[in-house]
């Protein structure tokens, strides 16, 4: 039986996918690895919400250490990059490689992520980094487009029903600054 590892950035992005996979009876675990989140308080909020969603649907949950210093080192020199540019590619790659390694080390047959589910992210950019991470670690990446198949509507309904904390930025300090100034991501 295929066993999937799903990398989650936050409960709003993952709740619809989690519910859908759980309803389908898929064997999967949600992984929380987000060293990009800029403060411990924000990290803890997102972590708690992910755990709450998984508990509701009876889905196993795994957390890797919060390593903001690893993320800062990885994106050093890319601080002025706009959203959807090189900094995001480096961030995605870091997180996806770690998820791929965890999946391989823990007996998963494939991994996937919800990093590209938001309309503020470039799904092709995420998938490109995911494929590279999968090749490097020698494990399959599930390229399912989680934006389709009613998942967005399901997500919105679950967010209202469960009153899920919904942040206004991806997690990194640069995205937070951009959200405060009203700058939009480039297409």
C-alpha positions in Angstrom: 0.0 0.0 0.0 1.3 3.4 -0.9 2.1 5.6 2.1 2.2 9.3 1.4 4.0 12.1 3.4 2.3 15.5 3.0 4.4 18.5 3.8 2.2 21.2 5.3 3.0 24.9 5.5 -0.1 25.8 7.5 -3.6 24.6 8.4 -5.4 26.9 5.9 -3.4 25.5 3.0 -3.6 21.9 4.1 -7.0 21.4 5.8 -8.9 20.7 2.5 -6.3 18.3 1.3 -6.1 16.5 4.7 -9.9 16.1 4.8 -10.0 14.9 1.2 -7.2 12.3 1.7 -8.7 11.1 5.0 -12.1 10.7 3.4 -10.5 8.7 0.6 -8.9 6.4 3.2 -5.4 7.1 2.0 -2.5 6.1 4.2 -0.7 9.4 4.8 1.0 11.5 7.5 1.3 15.3 7.7 4.7 16.7 8.2 5.3 20.2 9.6 8.8 21.5 8.7 8.8 25.3 8.4 12.0 27.0 9.4 11.0 30.0 7.3 8.4 31.2 9.9 9.8 34.4 11.3 8.9 34.2 15.0 8.5 31.5 17.5 5.0 32.7 18.4 3.9 32.5 14.8 5.5 29.1 14.4 3.6 27.8 17.5 0.3 29.1 16.2 0.7 27.4 12.9 1.9 24.2 14.5 -1.0 24.1 16.9 -3.5 24.6 14.1 -2.0 21.9 12.0 -2.1 19.5 14.9 -5.7 20.4 15.5 -6.8 19.7 11.9 -4.9 16.4 11.9 -6.5 15.4 15.2 -10.0 16.2 13.8 -9.5 13.8 10.9 -7.4 11.2 12.8 -4.4 11.8 10.7 -0.8 11.1 11.9 1.3 14.2 12.4 5.0 14.6 12.5 7.1 17.7 13.3 10.7 18.4 12.5 12.7 20.9 14.6 12.1 24.6 14.1 15.4 25.7 12.5 15.1 29.4 11.6 18.9 29.8 11.5 19.1 27.1 8.8 16.6 29.0 6.7 18.3 32.4 7.2 21.6 30.9 6.1 20.0 29.3 3.0 18.4 32.6 1.8 21.3 34.9 2.8 21.9 37.4 0.0 18.3 37.0 -1.3 16.6 39.3 1.2 15.6 41.8 -1.5 14.1 39.3 -3.9 10.4 39.7 -4.5 7.9 36.9 -3.8 8.0 34.1 -6.4 11.6 34.8 -7.2 14.9 33.1 -6.2 14.4 33.3 -2.4 11.2 31.4 -2.7 12.8 28.7 -4.8 15.6 28.3 -2.2 13.0 28.2 0.6 10.9 25.6 -1.2 13.9 23.5 -2.0 15.2 23.5 1.6 11.9 22.4 3.0 11.1 19.9 0.2 14.6 18.2 0.4 14.1 17.8 4.2 10.6 16.3 3.6 11.9 14.0 0.9 14.7 12.8 3.3 12.3 12.3 6.1 9.9 10.3 3.8 12.7 8.1 2.6 14.1 7.5 6.1 10.7 6.6 7.4 9.3 4.2 4.8 7.0 6.4 2.8 6.6 5.5 -0.8 6.1 9.2 -1.9 5.8 12.7 -0.7 3.8 15.7 -1.7 3.2 19.2 -0.4 0.7 22.0 -0.2 3.3 24.7 -0.6 1.9 25.7 -4.0 -1.8 25.6 -3.1 -2.1 29.3 -2.3 -2.8 31.7 -5.2 0.0 33.8 -3.9 2.5 31.0 -4.7 3.7 29.8 -8.1 2.7 26.1 -8.3 5.2 25.4 -11.2 8.0 26.9 -9.1 7.1 24.6 -6.1 6.8 21.6 -8.4 10.2 22.3 -10.0 11.9 22.4 -6.6 10.0 19.3 -5.5 11.1 17.2 -8.5 14.7 18.2 -7.9 14.4 17.3 -4.2 12.8 14.0 -5.1 15.6 13.2 -7.5 18.2 14.1 -5.0 16.7 11.9 -2.2 15.6 9.1 -4.5 11.9 9.1 -3.7 8.8 9.9 -5.7 7.0 13.2 -5.5 3.2 13.2 -6.0 2.5 16.1 -8.4 -1.2 16.3 -7.6 -2.6 19.8 -8.2 -4.3 20.3 -4.8 -5.9 23.5 -6.1 -8.3 21.4 -8.2 -11.1 19.0 -7.5 -13.1 21.1 -5.1 -10.3 21.3 -2.6 -10.4 25.1 -2.4 -14.1 25.2 -1.6 -13.6 22.5 1.0 -10.7 24.4 2.5 -12.9 27.6 2.8 -15.7 25.7 4.4 -13.4 24.0 6.9 -11.7 27.3 7.8 -15.1 28.8 8.6 -16.4 25.7 10.5 -13.2 25.1 12.5 -12.4 28.8 12.8 -8.8 28.1 11.6 -6.2 30.8 12.2 -5.5 32.3 8.8 -2.3 34.3 8.5 -1.8 36.9 5.9 1.7 35.9 4.7 3.7 32.8 3.9 5.7 32.9 7.1 9.0 34.5 6.3 9.9 38.0 7.5 10.2 39.3 3.9 6.7 38.1 3.0 5.3 39.6 6.2 6.9 42.9 5.3 5.5 42.7 1.8 2.0 41.9 3.1 2.1 45.0 5.4 3.1 47.3 2.6 0.5 46.0 0.2 3.0 45.0 -2.5 1.6 42.1 -4.6 3.6 39.1 -5.6 4.8 39.3 -9.2 3.0 37.1 -11.7 
